[in-house]
Amino acid sequence: MKHLNRLAAALVLLTAPAAADNFTVEPSQSVAEIQAVLDGATDGDTVRFNKGTYVLDQTLFASNAGVTLKASKAVLDARHQTTAITVLADGVTVQDFRIVNGNPYGIFVASFVEPDGGTIPDGVTVTKNRVDGCDSDGIHVQATNATITSNRTGGNLGNGIAFIDLLFKDGGKGPESTVTISKNQAVMNSDHGIEIDVGSTTALVIEKNLCLTNDGAGLSIERKPAFPPDGEGEIGPLSVVAKNTCHGNADDGIRAEAVTPLNWNLRVEKNQTHGNLEDGVDVNGSGVTVTGNKADRNQDEGADLDVINSLISKNRFQFNGRDGLEVNPFDPDDGDGGGSVAGDNDIESNTCKGNAREGIEITSEDNALVGNRCLQNLGDGIDLEPEGITDNRLEGNICTANNHEGIDNGGGATDIVGNKCKGNAHGAGPDLAGTGDGGVGSTDEFEGNSFATGGEDTQARLDFPD
């Protein structure tokens, strides 16, 4: 029996996976010596950089899959001569480094793709690093299934963090992938805090990032079309942009733009944007949900949404320099919409207060505005423009103490039902110019609205049938 037990124990030892090795490097070692250690590490190994400052004149390459590079209070100073760390393999982790003065990048996860193939790192993790003062992006990632989390970037001459998705040049779509960018800080970078350039087959999880006082947008996302383009009715993977804080940036707080209007499947929810020099939230696309966001004191719109077939609900847009919420037809070129006025959006239960122009401005058709509160705006509570925009439904909205009309129906909406407008300076009720003599077009429905006596614009009140 003893012999059997020994034999069984020996078999266990023979079949058990080899234990991972831990390697250490020191600041006194040359770049060539450190690179030799990295080249000798294999899947599951950790290379630990001991405390001190490492002066680099060449980049350190992580070329073997599954290796972890981990710092113990180590500083990599690239002296504006080179990128500090370049990752070329799958499953590599870069953790806990302080990196300064990279040229162009501090950390670079590199995708080298030729028409006949190449390398695309997969499953790379970049976490808990601090990267400052680089000549371009602090962290620049080209990979699939990447995780970029809990990093701090500041004072870089490009973006704090950039994720660039792969687009094949020889036709077909990019690989299906999920990219997580969460809990990062991007402060005072010369371009965007975080820039994401993503293909149609990549799902994004962008959560709990802090983007402050960058010279571009706080968070900028662009969705590229597939090659060949998405088919009609084809829906991409769900992407979520949630619980990010973007304050004081020189462009938009959060920008998400689709190059084509087909089915982005994007949720923008519970973000906070404050004091940005352009819009708080700027979204362009189809099939988008914008819900639970707070945007205040931005110099342009609280939210500027060029969207179709989308849900806009339970947001709070306050004290912005222009409209609280502006909803326009989708326009990938940010021009005149190519003549389209399509909307078909549900705009529900938003609060727009104290904005310098309209609470809500609508320039598209077939929208349902239900249960919104537009209070104390310096323009109209709700403004439908331009003339000829029709088939919008307004139901159960409250427009109170605005400096112009409660509801300005310049576009000729149909179905204005059960709204309450009180104490607006240019007449308590709506300005119904453009809807026909006497204020009511033949296809319009006005039932159960309450328009209490307000300001001195008697004509606006007379235009609405009591």
Secondary structure, 3 states (H helix, E strand, C coil): CHHHHHHHHHHHHHHCCCCCCEEEECCCCCHHHHHHHHHHCCCCCEEEECCEEEECCCCEEECCCCCEEEECCEEEECCCCCCCEEECCCCCEEECCEEECCCCCCEEECCEEECCEEECCECCEEECCEEECCCCCCEEECCECCEEECCEEECCCCCCEEEECCCCCCCCCCCCEEEEEECCEEECCCCCCEEEEECCCEEEEEECCEEECCCCCCEEEEECCCCCCCCCCCCCCCEEEECCEEECCCCCCEEEEECCCCCCCEEEECCEEECCCCCCEEEEEECEEEECCEEECCCCCCEEEEEECCEEECCEEECCCCCCEEEECCCCCCCCHHHCCECCCEEECCEEECCCCCCEEECCECCEEECCEEECCCCCCEEECCCCCCCCEEECCEEECCCCCCEECCCCCCCEECCEEECCCCCCCCECCCCCHHHCCCCCCEECCEECCCCCCHHHHHCCCC
